[in-house]
Amino acid sequence: MMHTICVVTGTRADYGLLRELLFRLRDNPSVSLDLVVTGSHLSDAFGNTQNEIIADGFSGFSRLPIPIEDDSGSAVAGATGIAICKFSEHFAANRPELAVVLGDRYEILAAVIAARMNGIAVAHISGGDVTEGAIDDAIRHSVTKMSQIHFPGCEQSRKRIIQMGEMPDTVFNVGEPGVENCLKTPFLTRQELARSIAFDGVLSDYCIVTFHPVTMENNTGEKQVTELIRAMDAIAGMNYIITMANADAGGRTINSLWTEAAKTRGNWLVVSSLGVLRYLSAMRYAKAVIGNSSSGIVEAPAMGIPTVNIGDRQKGRMTALSVISCPPEYASIRSAIETALDGTFRERAGKAVSPFGDGTASEKIEKHIMDYLNRKGFEHQKKPFYDIAF
């Protein structure tokens, strides 16, 4: 029996994590894949990263453009409403049996609302996490409550999803897809990476820096990035690859700071997006990953690379012993970077054990999705609330 599965991607980050699963679903003879591309993928300002999807052989996908030119809170709320309408039209016309989403962004919330209103079941990857510094937290938990099948990345997150009333037999700890990427990606050599990004800084010591808006705080991004830049400048002989912030509220302000500061710093490379292969290759040879991106929590520990995790954006997530968390202040950031670069700590990071699985996430997700779809009757779309005896 042929099953139509819709997979939604809105950013470079979630596409990188969905990539192995997309390959599996595309090649599954029992699946008709409906790939929907939206959000910052379709924006020149964020690298027009739909080109990475095309380069991977996914040329027949649907494009759902939404307004992302204004990243204020009210504009993001308006864009969410527009996205709900566009996804509703798409689902009404295409009627997939299952919509697969990852994470916690507003375009994902819009897709899930539209799916449920159209009677389409939802599979949610990477639910159950806690990131106290971002509005993503509330979005992620909302998506969980609208989903029928769940694929958290660690045991702690699995328990949280069950605590939210989801039936245990619908919640599967499959590990994080980011760990799988680290284990399966055929990395570029340093020399190939340097040529590919036209930056010889990767031939010597360098760090990767990514800093996203902390959306539960009131316009703190500019001050925090300024403190971070001061700390970066204080590390002698270090080069930096800086990947720009996402399309959350406040992201453009942060990106303007990076662009302006880069004009007077020859040891920096600022890019909208590196793509999966170049980003993971860059991480492989980096001295440390710095900022507040989830890649410092998931992918860097899987590679044994130290992480300096700044501020509250990732607060509440499980962290490996290779992660140093610090306040978003110059002295603390500088001290954390110096610790991360110390040989003793780097040795410790190299032996750290990731809490996010063994790198087989896509295989497990595909299996559970097919098991779900092959059940008869679809009575399983009904969701009883699972009460815990306190």
C-alpha distance (Angstrom), angle and dihedral (degrees) to the residues before:
residue distance angle dihedral
M1 . . .
M2 3.80 . .
H3 3.81 116.8 .
T4 3.80 124.7 -161.9
I5 3.80 111.5 -140.4
C6 3.79 122.9 -175.8
V7 3.81 118.0 -153.9
V8 3.82 118.5 -168.1
T9 3.81 124.9 -154.1
G10 3.80 125.7 178.3
T11 3.81 106.5 166.3
R12 3.80 143.3 31.6
A13 3.81 88.1 -108.0
D14 3.80 99.8 56.1
Y15 3.81 92.3 41.2
G16 3.78 90.1 55.9
L17 3.79 89.5 53.4
L18 3.82 94.6 44.4
R19 3.79 94.6 45.8
E20 3.82 100.2 95.0
L21 3.81 91.6 44.5
L22 3.80 90.3 49.5
F23 3.80 90.8 53.7
R24 3.80 89.8 51.0
L25 3.81 94.5 48.4
R26 3.81 92.2 45.0
D27 3.81 90.4 53.6
N28 3.82 95.8 42.4
P29 3.83 107.9 106.5
S30 3.82 90.6 -150.0
V31 3.81 94.1 55.8
S32 3.79 132.6 79.9
L33 3.81 103.1 -162.0
D34 3.80 119.0 -144.4
L35 3.82 105.7 -170.8
V36 3.80 115.3 -168.2
V37 3.81 118.3 -164.7
T38 3.80 120.0 -165.7
G39 3.81 144.3 140.4
S40 3.80 121.6 39.1
H41 3.82 92.4 -5.3
L42 3.80 87.4 80.5
S43 3.82 97.2 46.7
D44 3.80 125.9 95.0
A45 3.81 88.2 -153.9
F46 3.82 89.8 65.0
G47 3.79 97.4 41.6
N48 3.83 100.3 -86.2
T49 3.79 86.8 -102.9
Q50 3.79 93.9 -177.0
N51 3.82 82.4 90.5
E52 3.82 88.9 69.8
I53 3.80 89.0 55.1
I54 3.79 91.2 49.7
A55 3.82 90.3 48.5
D56 3.81 88.2 56.4
G57 3.81 89.9 58.5
F58 3.81 99.8 -99.8
S59 3.80 99.3 126.6
G60 3.80 102.3 143.1
F61 3.80 99.1 62.8
S62 3.79 127.1 130.7
R63 3.82 118.7 -110.2
L64 3.80 119.4 -145.8
P65 3.83 107.9 -177.8
I66 3.80 116.9 -160.3
P67 3.82 128.5 -177.5
I68 3.81 111.4 -90.9
E69 3.81 100.4 152.1
D70 3.82 91.4 104.3
D71 3.81 116.1 49.8
S72 3.81 98.2 -172.7
G73 3.79 116.9 125.6
S74 3.80 93.8 -108.2
A75 3.81 91.8 48.7
V76 3.81 91.8 50.1
A77 3.82 89.2 50.6
G78 3.80 89.5 51.3
A79 3.79 91.8 47.5
T80 3.80 89.0 52.3
G81 3.79 90.3 55.7
I82 3.79 92.0 49.0
A83 3.80 90.2 47.9
I84 3.83 91.1 52.6
C85 3.80 89.6 55.6
K86 3.81 93.5 47.5
F87 3.79 94.0 46.8
S88 3.80 90.7 46.8
E89 3.79 90.2 54.7
H90 3.80 90.6 47.9
F91 3.80 94.2 49.5
A92 3.79 92.8 45.5
A93 3.81 89.9 53.6
N94 3.81 98.6 41.0
R95 3.85 105.5 29.3
P96 3.81 103.1 -159.6
E97 3.80 116.9 -168.1
L98 3.79 91.5 -132.7
A99 3.80 136.8 18.7
V100 3.81 115.3 -150.6
V101 3.80 118.3 -156.6
L102 3.78 135.8 170.5
G103 3.76 129.9 -148.4
D104 3.73 135.2 -21.1
R105 3.79 117.8 -60.4
Y106 3.79 125.5 132.3
E107 3.82 94.5 -110.8
I108 3.81 88.1 54.7
L109 3.80 90.4 51.2
A110 3.82 88.7 51.1
A111 3.80 91.8 51.4
V112 3.80 92.2 49.6
I113 3.81 94.4 48.1
A114 3.80 89.5 51.1
A115 3.80 92.2 46.5
R116 3.79 94.2 51.9
M117 3.80 93.1 45.5
N118 3.80 87.3 54.0
G119 3.81 92.8 48.8
I120 3.80 95.1 -109.1
A121 3.80 119.4 144.2
V122 3.82 119.1 -123.6
A123 3.81 132.2 -143.6
H124 3.81 113.2 -160.2
I125 3.81 124.0 -157.6
S126 3.83 121.7 -159.3
G127 3.79 97.9 13.4
G128 3.79 123.9 150.4
D129 3.80 96.0 48.9
V130 3.79 121.9 129.3
T131 3.81 121.9 -138.3
E132 3.78 104.8 166.9
G133 3.80 96.1 -174.0
A134 3.79 97.2 60.8
I135 3.80 138.1 64.3
D136 3.80 82.7 -130.8
D137 3.81 87.3 84.7
A138 3.80 93.6 67.9
I139 3.81 92.3 40.8
R140 3.80 92.2 50.5
H141 3.81 93.4 52.0
S142 3.82 91.3 45.3
V143 3.80 90.1 53.9
T144 3.80 89.3 50.0
K145 3.81 91.5 56.8
M146 3.81 91.0 51.3
S147 3.81 95.0 47.6
Q148 3.80 129.4 91.4
I149 3.80 99.5 -159.2
H150 3.80 128.3 32.5
F151 3.80 135.0 -155.4
P152 3.82 109.9 -173.2
G153 3.78 120.2 -178.6
C154 3.80 100.3 -131.0
E155 3.79 141.6 19.9
Q156 3.80 94.0 -103.9
S157 3.81 90.2 57.6
R158 3.81 92.0 46.4
K159 3.80 89.7 56.5
R160 3.81 91.9 48.5
I161 3.80 91.6 53.7
I162 3.79 90.7 51.8
Q163 3.80 88.5 47.1
M164 3.82 87.1 57.9
G165 3.81 88.8 61.7
E166 3.80 101.4 -94.0
M167 3.80 116.7 144.0
P168 3.83 110.7 -103.7
D169 3.81 92.7 -131.9
T170 3.83 89.5 62.6
V171 3.82 95.2 52.0
F172 3.81 118.0 82.5
N173 3.80 125.5 -177.9
V174 3.81 98.9 -143.3
G175 3.81 98.9 157.7
E176 3.78 126.5 -116.1
P177 3.82 119.3 -55.5
G178 3.81 88.2 -137.8
V179 3.80 90.3 69.1
E180 3.79 89.5 53.8
N181 3.81 90.6 52.9
C182 3.80 90.2 53.6
L183 3.80 92.0 53.1
K184 3.81 98.6 42.2
T185 3.81 104.8 37.3
P186 3.84 114.2 105.1
F187 3.81 96.1 -137.3
L188 3.77 124.2 -139.8
T189 3.79 116.0 -117.3
R190 3.80 116.9 -109.2
Q191 3.80 89.6 -104.2
E192 3.82 92.4 50.0
L193 3.80 90.2 47.6
A194 3.81 92.5 49.8
R195 3.81 90.9 51.8
S196 3.79 93.4 44.0
I197 3.82 95.2 53.7
A198 3.83 96.5 28.7
F199 3.81 92.5 -126.3
D200 3.79 120.7 123.0
G201 3.80 90.4 -170.8
V202 3.81 88.3 90.3
L203 3.81 89.4 65.9
S204 3.82 88.7 70.3
D205 3.82 133.8 27.8
Y206 3.81 115.2 -35.8
C207 3.79 142.7 153.2
I208 3.81 131.6 -148.1
V209 3.79 115.8 -126.1
T210 3.82 127.6 -165.8
F211 3.79 122.9 165.1
H212 3.80 122.3 178.9
P213 3.82 128.2 -172.0
V214 3.79 116.1 -84.3
T215 3.79 93.7 -132.2
M216 3.81 97.2 -169.8
E217 3.80 89.7 60.6
N218 3.80 126.2 73.7
N219 3.82 108.7 -104.6
T220 3.80 95.2 -50.2
G221 3.79 94.7 143.2
E222 3.79 98.3 92.1
K223 3.80 94.4 51.2
Q224 3.80 93.5 44.0
V225 3.80 94.1 49.8
T226 3.80 90.0 48.0
E227 3.81 89.1 55.0
L228 3.80 89.7 47.2
I229 3.81 92.6 51.5
R230 3.81 90.6 51.9
A231 3.80 89.9 53.0
M232 3.81 92.4 47.1
D233 3.80 90.9 51.7
A234 3.81 90.1 52.0
I235 3.83 93.3 62.3
A236 3.81 105.9 89.4
G237 3.79 118.6 -135.3
M238 3.80 96.2 5.5
N239 3.81 125.7 136.3
Y240 3.79 123.8 -157.3
I241 3.79 138.4 -149.5
I242 3.79 107.4 -160.1
T243 3.80 119.5 -165.4
M244 3.78 112.6 -161.0
A245 3.79 126.3 -112.3
N246 3.78 123.0 -93.1
A247 3.80 127.3 -106.6
D248 3.82 96.1 -85.1
A249 3.78 120.3 125.9
G250 3.80 106.9 -69.8
G251 3.78 96.0 20.9
R252 3.79 95.7 115.9
T253 3.79 92.0 54.7
I254 3.79 90.6 54.0
N255 3.80 92.1 47.2
S256 3.79 91.5 51.0
L257 3.80 89.5 54.2
W258 3.80 91.6 52.1
T259 3.80 93.1 46.9
E260 3.78 94.2 48.8
A261 3.81 95.1 44.7
A262 3.81 91.5 48.7
K263 3.81 90.7 63.0
T264 3.82 90.5 74.8
R265 3.81 99.0 35.4
G266 3.78 118.7 78.1
N267 3.80 91.8 -177.6
W268 3.81 92.4 66.4
L269 3.78 133.7 85.5
V270 3.82 114.4 -168.8
V271 3.83 116.4 -166.8
S272 3.79 136.4 171.5
S273 3.79 91.6 -139.1
L274 3.80 137.7 -12.7
G275 3.79 96.8 -164.1
V276 3.79 123.5 -125.5
L277 3.80 98.9 -73.2
R278 3.79 97.2 46.4
Y279 3.81 94.2 40.5
L280 3.79 94.8 52.2
S281 3.80 90.9 41.8
A282 3.80 89.0 52.5
M283 3.80 90.2 49.2
R284 3.79 90.8 50.3
Y285 3.82 92.4 63.9
A286 3.82 99.1 31.4
K287 3.79 122.7 114.6
A288 3.80 90.2 -139.7
V289 3.81 144.7 -15.5
I290 3.81 112.2 -122.8
G291 3.80 131.6 -169.1
N292 3.79 136.5 41.2
S293 3.79 104.6 -64.7
S294 3.79 122.4 128.0
S295 3.81 88.1 -123.1
G296 3.80 87.5 74.5
I297 3.80 89.4 55.0
V298 3.81 99.5 42.7
E299 3.81 114.0 19.1
A300 3.81 102.3 31.6
P301 3.85 94.9 56.1
A302 3.80 89.9 47.7
M303 3.82 87.4 58.9
G304 3.81 94.8 42.4
I305 3.82 92.2 -113.7
P306 3.85 119.0 143.8
T307 3.80 117.5 -113.9
V308 3.79 129.4 -152.2
N309 3.82 103.5 -157.9
I310 3.81 109.7 -163.9
G311 3.79 126.2 -156.3
D312 3.78 131.3 -25.8
R313 3.80 104.9 -51.1
Q314 3.82 92.5 102.3
K315 3.80 95.8 30.3
G316 3.80 111.2 142.3
R317 3.80 97.9 29.0
M318 3.78 123.3 120.1
T319 3.79 111.4 -101.6
A320 3.78 134.1 -163.4
L321 3.81 122.8 -129.3
S322 3.80 88.6 -99.7
V323 3.82 91.9 69.3
I324 3.82 121.2 92.4
S325 3.81 113.2 -166.5
C326 3.78 120.3 -159.1
P327 3.83 141.6 165.6
P328 3.84 117.2 -93.1
E329 3.82 93.0 -103.1
Y330 3.80 129.1 116.7
A331 3.81 99.0 -117.5
S332 3.79 94.0 45.0
I333 3.79 93.9 45.8
R334 3.81 92.5 47.7
S335 3.80 91.8 48.7
A336 3.82 91.4 48.4
I337 3.81 92.1 50.0
E338 3.80 91.3 49.2
T339 3.81 89.9 50.8
A340 3.81 91.6 48.5
L341 3.81 90.4 52.5
D342 3.81 93.7 49.1
G343 3.79 113.3 110.0
T344 3.79 94.6 -129.3
F345 3.80 92.6 53.8
R346 3.80 92.4 44.2
E347 3.80 88.7 54.9
R348 3.80 89.2 50.9
A349 3.82 91.1 49.0
G350 3.78 90.7 51.7
K351 3.81 89.7 59.5
A352 3.81 96.6 42.6
V353 3.80 117.6 125.5
S354 3.79 116.6 -134.3
P355 3.83 115.2 -131.1
F356 3.81 89.6 -151.6
G357 3.77 105.1 84.7
D358 3.78 142.1 -93.0
G359 3.81 101.3 -68.1
T360 3.82 99.5 -95.3
A361 3.82 98.2 105.6
S362 3.81 99.3 123.6
E363 3.81 93.3 49.7
K364 3.80 91.5 50.9
I365 3.81 93.8 44.7
E366 3.81 92.3 50.5
K367 3.81 91.3 50.4
H368 3.80 94.6 49.6
I369 3.81 92.1 45.0
M370 3.80 92.1 52.5
D371 3.80 91.3 46.0
Y372 3.79 88.8 52.2
L373 3.79 94.8 48.7
N374 3.80 94.1 45.2
R375 3.78 92.9 58.9
K376 3.79 111.3 105.5
G377 3.78 126.9 -115.4
F378 3.81 99.9 13.0
E379 3.81 90.1 -118.9
H380 3.79 83.5 136.4
Q381 3.82 89.5 77.2
K382 3.79 86.8 79.3
K383 3.80 111.1 94.1
P384 3.77 120.8 -148.8
F385 3.80 114.2 -166.6
Y386 3.78 112.6 -110.5
D387 3.79 108.9 -137.8
I388 3.78 118.9 -154.9
A389 3.81 117.4 -144.7
F390 3.80 102.7 -124.6
